[in-house]
């Protein structure tokens, strides 16, 4: 994984980090937002995203988002090594399943435009 990005801070502490995450030559837009005791992490593909469990699956389903979710991650390195815990119906329609690698889920989201 390669990465490059920028951050915003409050009182010298980073709050938001935007980062390009490169997996096998494909670029994904990453956002890391520091909240409470764990960061909110999102990796965006062309037609959907993979997010940590801070994001509510039921809300994403109601909105029609193509989204998959992981848990127990604290950074993008953790995220790309994680397995999908659950996905919206819209993501499942693309073939994204529980236990799938994040990399494969992002590839499927990239293929569907």
N, CA, C and O of each residue as an XYZ file, in Angstrom:
452
protein
N       0.845     -1.174      0.000
C       0.000      0.000      0.000
C       0.883      1.226      0.000
O       1.818      1.327      0.794
N       0.587      2.165     -0.893
C       1.259      3.462     -0.907
C       0.263      4.496     -0.404
O      -0.948      4.300     -0.503
N       0.773      5.594      0.134
C      -0.127      6.619      0.641
C       0.504      7.996      0.547
O       1.713      8.166      0.706
N      -0.353      8.976      0.285
C       0.046     10.384      0.302
C      -1.175     11.170      0.723
O      -2.295     10.799      0.371
N      -0.989     12.255      1.473
C      -2.175     12.982      1.891
C      -1.909     14.269      2.606
O      -0.780     14.756      2.669
N      -2.993     14.822      3.155
C      -2.924     16.074      3.892
C      -3.790     15.940      5.136
O      -4.626     15.042      5.229
N      -3.581     16.845      6.094
C      -4.372     16.765      7.310
C      -4.799     18.140      7.784
O      -4.202     19.150      7.414
N      -5.841     18.170      8.610
C      -6.314     19.380      9.267
C      -6.170     19.129     10.756
O      -6.363     18.007     11.225
N      -5.832     20.172     11.498
C      -5.598     19.965     12.922
C      -6.311     21.011     13.769
O      -6.736     22.058     13.280
N      -6.427     20.693     15.048
C      -6.987     21.584     16.048
C      -6.026     21.554     17.226
O      -5.734     20.491     17.774
N      -5.537     22.731     17.613
C      -4.568     22.827     18.705
C      -3.336     21.947     18.466
O      -2.777     21.375     19.402
N      -2.930     21.850     17.209
C      -1.739     21.086     16.867
C      -1.941     19.586     16.754
O      -0.999     18.860     16.436
N      -3.154     19.107     17.008
C      -3.441     17.677     16.917
C      -4.246     17.413     15.644
O      -5.234     18.103     15.392
N      -3.841     16.426     14.836
C      -4.587     16.146     13.606
C      -5.996     15.657     13.904
O      -6.196     14.807     14.772
N      -6.965     16.196     13.184
C      -8.355     15.787     13.331
C      -8.801     15.030     12.095
O      -9.386     13.952     12.198
N      -8.523     15.600     10.912
C      -8.935     14.995      9.659
C      -7.707     14.746      8.808
O      -6.879     15.636      8.615
N      -7.599     13.537      8.305
C      -6.534     13.183      7.389
C      -7.171     12.681      6.108
O      -7.928     11.711      6.125
N      -6.866     13.342      4.992
C      -7.287     12.860      3.687
C      -6.067     12.251      3.029
O      -4.987     12.841      3.023
N      -6.250     11.071      2.478
C      -5.104     10.337      1.977
C      -5.492      9.531      0.750
O      -6.577      8.951      0.700
N      -4.617      9.494     -0.231
C      -4.786      8.605     -1.363
C      -4.125      7.287     -1.003
O      -2.937      7.242     -0.685
N      -4.902      6.222     -1.055
C      -4.399      4.892     -0.762
C      -4.308      4.144     -2.080
O      -5.298      4.038     -2.803
N      -3.131      3.626     -2.397
C      -2.910      2.929     -3.657
C      -2.741      1.444     -3.381
O      -1.852      1.035     -2.633
N      -3.610      0.638     -3.997
C      -3.564     -0.818     -3.884
C      -3.425     -1.401     -5.280
O      -4.307     -1.218     -6.120
N      -2.345     -2.090     -5.533
C      -2.089     -2.694     -6.846
C      -2.277     -1.692     -7.988
O      -2.856     -2.018     -9.023
N      -1.784     -0.481     -7.787
C      -1.827      0.536     -8.823
C      -3.144      1.294     -8.937
O      -3.248      2.214     -9.749
N      -4.144      0.935     -8.150
C      -5.436      1.627     -8.178
C      -5.506      2.577     -6.987
O      -5.125      2.221     -5.872
N      -6.000      3.792     -7.237
C      -6.070      4.824     -6.194
C      -7.461      4.899     -5.580
O      -8.472      4.849     -6.280
N      -7.488      5.018     -4.271
C      -8.732      5.181     -3.522
C      -8.573      6.373     -2.595
O      -7.503      6.600     -2.031
N      -9.646      7.128     -2.447
C      -9.629      8.303     -1.582
C      -9.967      7.870     -0.166
O     -11.022      7.281      0.071
N      -9.076      8.160      0.778
C      -9.300      7.806      2.168
C      -9.509      9.033      3.032
O      -8.863     10.063      2.838
N     -10.415      8.914      3.982
C     -10.651      9.963      4.967
C     -10.589      9.325      6.346
O     -11.254      8.325      6.616
N      -9.787      9.916      7.205
C      -9.673      9.478      8.592
C     -10.038     10.673      9.464
O      -9.394     11.720      9.390
N     -11.072     10.517     10.289
C     -11.548     11.582     11.149
C     -11.433     11.093     12.579
O     -12.023     10.073     12.936
N     -10.682     11.807     13.398
C     -10.470     11.388     14.779
C     -11.643     11.810     15.650
O     -11.918     12.998     15.820
N     -12.325     10.815     16.196
C     -13.482     11.010     17.071
C     -13.242     10.214     18.340
O     -12.723      9.101     18.273
N     -13.589     10.729     19.443
C     -13.568      9.958     20.679
C     -12.378      9.035     20.838
O     -11.228      9.472     20.813
N     -12.667      7.754     21.001
C     -11.645      6.760     21.295
C     -11.122      6.010     20.076
O     -10.167      5.243     20.199
N     -11.711      6.204     18.921
C     -11.268      5.519     17.698
C     -11.550      6.419     16.507
O     -12.449      7.257     16.567
N     -10.799      6.260     15.431
C     -11.026      7.090     14.252
C     -12.145      6.547     13.362
O     -12.381      5.340     13.312
N     -12.820      7.441     12.674
C     -13.743      7.085     11.615
C     -12.902      6.951     10.349
O     -12.171      7.877      9.996
N     -12.992      5.825      9.669
C     -12.200      5.574      8.465
C     -13.116      5.234      7.305
O     -14.046      4.440      7.446
N     -12.844      5.845      6.148
C     -13.606      5.556      4.929
C     -12.635      5.498      3.762
O     -11.793      6.382      3.602
N     -12.753      4.453      2.945
C     -12.020      4.357      1.679
C     -13.049      4.373      0.562
O     -13.942      3.527      0.519
N     -12.924      5.331     -0.334
C     -13.904      5.563     -1.400
C     -13.415      4.995     -2.718
O     -12.293      5.274     -3.140
N     -14.252      4.200     -3.372
C     -14.025      3.707     -4.730
C     -14.954      4.497     -5.665
O     -15.630      5.426     -5.222
N     -14.989      4.135     -6.947
C     -15.802      4.889     -7.908
C     -17.289      4.875     -7.578
O     -17.955      5.903     -7.703
N     -17.822      3.727     -7.160
C     -19.269      3.670     -6.953
C     -19.683      3.333     -5.525
O     -20.869      3.139     -5.261
N     -18.742      3.262     -4.613
C     -19.103      2.940     -3.239
C     -17.937      3.162     -2.308
O     -16.953      3.807     -2.669
N     -18.048      2.622     -1.102
C     -16.995      2.826     -0.114
C     -16.980      1.698      0.905
O     -17.963      0.985      1.107
N     -15.817      1.568      1.537
C     -15.658      0.685      2.686
C     -15.439      1.605      3.880
O     -14.621      2.524      3.824
N     -16.167      1.356      4.954
C     -16.094      2.206      6.143
C     -15.932      1.352      7.393
O     -16.228      0.158      7.400
N     -15.458      1.998      8.439
C     -15.393      1.319      9.735
C     -16.793      1.281     10.331
O     -17.731      1.844      9.765
N     -16.931      0.626     11.459
C     -18.252      0.417     12.051
C     -18.865      1.664     12.698
O     -19.972      1.590     13.231
N     -18.171      2.804     12.662
C     -18.798      4.063     13.093
C     -19.969      4.429     12.178
O     -20.910      5.097     12.605
N     -19.905      3.989     10.923
C     -20.944      4.314      9.943
C     -22.067      3.282     10.074
O     -21.803      2.082     10.157
N     -23.301      3.740     10.094
C     -24.455      2.878     10.313
C     -24.922      2.207      9.023
O     -25.323      2.878      8.072
N     -24.865      0.874      9.002
C     -25.261      0.099      7.829
C     -26.723      0.342      7.458
O     -27.039      0.490      6.277
N     -27.617      0.387      8.444
C     -29.041      0.564      8.153
C     -29.313      1.895      7.464
O     -30.124      1.955      6.540
N     -28.657      2.952      7.895
C     -28.821      4.249      7.245
C     -28.304      4.184      5.810
O     -28.929      4.717      4.893
N     -27.166      3.533      5.624
C     -26.597      3.404      4.270
C     -27.507      2.608      3.358
O     -27.650      2.940      2.181
N     -28.130      1.555      3.889
C     -29.092      0.768      3.111
C     -30.277      1.637      2.690
O     -30.683      1.620      1.528
N     -30.832      2.398      3.643
C     -31.982      3.264      3.338
C     -31.635      4.304      2.269
O     -32.478      4.667      1.448
N     -30.386      4.777      2.288
C     -29.953      5.799      1.328
C     -29.560      5.220     -0.028
O     -29.359      5.966     -0.987
N     -29.448      3.895     -0.114
C     -29.075      3.258     -1.371
C     -27.579      3.267     -1.639
O     -27.150      3.155     -2.787
N     -26.782      3.402     -0.584
C     -25.326      3.424     -0.748
C     -24.773      2.028     -1.002
O     -25.228      1.044     -0.419
N     -23.792      1.966     -1.877
C     -22.987      0.761     -2.053
C     -21.880      0.869     -1.025
O     -20.916      1.611     -1.213
N     -22.022      0.117      0.076
C     -21.094      0.258      1.191
C     -20.833     -1.093      1.849
O     -21.710     -1.954      1.935
N     -19.592     -1.245      2.310
C     -19.195     -2.429      3.069
C     -18.485     -1.942      4.325
O     -17.962     -0.829      4.365
N     -18.474     -2.791      5.350
C     -18.022     -2.338      6.659
C     -17.028     -3.306      7.291
O     -17.129     -4.523      7.139
N     -16.069     -2.726      8.003
C     -15.063     -3.477      8.742
C     -15.072     -2.974     10.185
O     -15.624     -1.913     10.474
N     -14.461     -3.737     11.083
C     -14.364     -3.277     12.466
C     -12.978     -3.599     13.001
O     -12.236     -4.394     12.426
N     -12.648     -2.956     14.124
C     -11.362     -3.199     14.768
C     -10.187     -2.584     14.041
O      -9.061     -3.062     14.177
N     -10.426     -1.523     13.263
C      -9.353     -0.872     12.506
C      -9.072      0.512     13.074
O      -9.986      1.202     13.525
N      -7.817      0.910     13.050
C      -7.431      2.216     13.595
C      -6.667      3.067     12.582
O      -6.367      4.231     12.846
N      -6.348      2.476     11.406
C      -5.617      3.206     10.366
C      -5.889      2.522      9.024
O      -6.488      1.448      8.978
N      -5.447      3.149      7.940
C      -5.685      2.581      6.617
C      -4.954      1.258      6.413
O      -5.465      0.375      5.724
N      -3.764      1.104      7.002
C      -3.053     -0.176      6.914
C      -3.903     -1.299      7.512
O      -4.019     -2.377      6.928
N      -4.499     -1.036      8.684
C      -5.389     -2.031      9.296
C      -6.579     -2.308      8.386
O      -7.004     -3.451      8.219
N      -7.098     -1.249      7.810
C      -8.307     -1.365      7.007
C      -8.091     -2.254      5.783
O      -8.921     -3.116      5.494
N      -6.997     -2.057      5.070
C      -6.787     -2.846      3.850
C      -6.458     -4.305      4.160
O      -6.532     -5.153      3.271
N      -6.096     -4.609      5.405
C      -5.835     -5.996      5.812
C      -7.079     -6.673      6.384
O      -7.092     -7.889      6.575
N      -8.121     -5.893      6.656
C      -9.335     -6.406      7.296
C     -10.211     -7.170      6.304
O     -10.033     -7.094      5.088
N     -11.155     -7.903      6.868
C     -12.174     -8.610      6.088
C     -13.514     -7.905      6.288
O     -13.773     -7.335      7.348
N     -14.349     -7.947      5.277
C     -15.668     -7.321      5.340
C     -16.513     -8.042      6.392
O     -16.602     -9.269      6.398
N     -17.131     -7.259      7.280
C     -18.012     -7.804      8.325
C     -19.459     -7.870      7.843
O     -20.164     -8.843      8.111
N     -19.898     -6.828      7.130
C     -21.228     -6.810      6.536
C     -21.266     -5.745      5.446
O     -20.358     -4.924      5.323
N     -22.341     -5.779      4.658
C     -22.455     -4.868      3.520
C     -23.920     -4.505      3.309
O     -24.816     -5.222      3.755
N     -24.154     -3.400      2.634
C     -25.521     -3.024      2.290
C     -26.031     -3.962      1.198
O     -25.255     -4.647      0.532
N     -27.335     -3.975      1.033
C     -27.931     -4.798     -0.023
C     -27.373     -4.398     -1.390
O     -27.163     -5.243     -2.261
N     -27.139     -3.107     -1.559
C     -26.626     -2.590     -2.830
C     -25.222     -3.140     -3.100
O     -24.888     -3.445     -4.246
N     -24.409     -3.267     -2.068
C     -23.066     -3.842     -2.210
C     -23.154     -5.350     -2.436
O     -22.404     -5.910     -3.236
N     -24.072     -5.999     -1.728
C     -24.250     -7.437     -1.924
C     -24.664     -7.748     -3.353
O     -24.279     -8.780     -3.903
N     -25.454     -6.854     -3.960
C     -25.862     -7.043     -5.356
C     -24.659     -7.030     -6.305
O     -24.733     -7.582     -7.402
N     -23.554     -6.404     -5.891
C     -22.319     -6.399     -6.697
C     -21.460     -7.635     -6.433
O     -20.461     -7.857     -7.116
N     -21.852     -8.439     -5.441
C     -21.084     -9.631     -5.111
C     -20.221     -9.488     -3.872
O     -19.433    -10.382     -3.566
N     -20.352     -8.388     -3.156
C     -19.563     -8.175     -1.946
C     -20.192     -8.972     -0.806
O     -21.393     -8.880     -0.551
N     -19.351     -9.760     -0.125
C     -19.829    -10.666      0.910
C     -19.005    -10.567      2.187
O     -17.859    -10.118      2.171
N     -19.606    -10.992      3.292
C     -18.895    -11.091      4.562
C     -17.682    -12.007      4.382
O     -17.766    -13.056      3.745
N     -16.551    -11.584      4.960
C     -15.326    -12.369      4.873
C     -14.446    -12.025      3.682
O     -13.300    -12.469      3.614
N     -14.963    -11.245      2.745
C     -14.199    -10.831      1.562
C     -13.128     -9.826      1.974
O     -13.310     -9.085      2.940
N     -12.033     -9.797      1.259
C     -10.996     -8.800      1.542
C     -11.487     -7.406      1.143
O     -12.297     -7.257      0.227
N     -10.991     -6.408      1.834
C     -11.323     -5.019      1.504
C     -10.859     -4.708      0.085
O     -11.564     -4.035     -0.667
N      -9.687     -5.191     -0.280
C      -9.154     -4.959     -1.626
C     -10.122     -5.468     -2.692
O     -10.391     -4.757     -3.660
N     -10.651     -6.680     -2.536
C     -11.590     -7.249     -3.504
C     -12.889     -6.448     -3.528
O     -13.441     -6.202     -4.600
N     -13.380     -6.040     -2.365
C     -14.611     -5.238     -2.311
C     -14.419     -3.920     -3.058
O     -15.295     -3.509     -3.819
N     -13.282     -3.256     -2.847
C     -13.009     -1.998     -3.552
C     -12.902     -2.221     -5.054
O     -13.370     -1.393     -5.835
N     -12.298     -3.321     -5.466
C     -12.205     -3.643     -6.894
C     -13.588     -3.793     -7.503
O     -13.841     -3.286     -8.596
N     -14.494     -4.488     -6.805
C     -15.866     -4.644     -7.304
C     -16.586     -3.306     -7.386
O     -17.353     -3.067     -8.318
N     -16.342     -2.434     -6.415
C     -16.947     -1.109     -6.427
C     -16.366     -0.242     -7.542
O     -17.056      0.628     -8.074
N     -15.116     -0.474     -7.895
C     -14.494      0.253     -9.004
C     -15.037     -0.203    -10.353
O     -15.152      0.595    -11.283
N     -15.367     -1.478    -10.459
C     -15.834     -2.037    -11.734
C     -17.228     -1.552    -12.079
O     -17.575     -1.463    -13.257
N     -18.026     -1.242    -11.087
C     -19.410     -0.828    -11.275
C     -19.490      0.701    -11.303
O     -19.357      1.358    -10.271
N     -19.707      1.250    -12.484
C     -19.793      2.711    -12.602
C     -21.124      3.111    -13.173
O     -21.388      4.300    -13.348
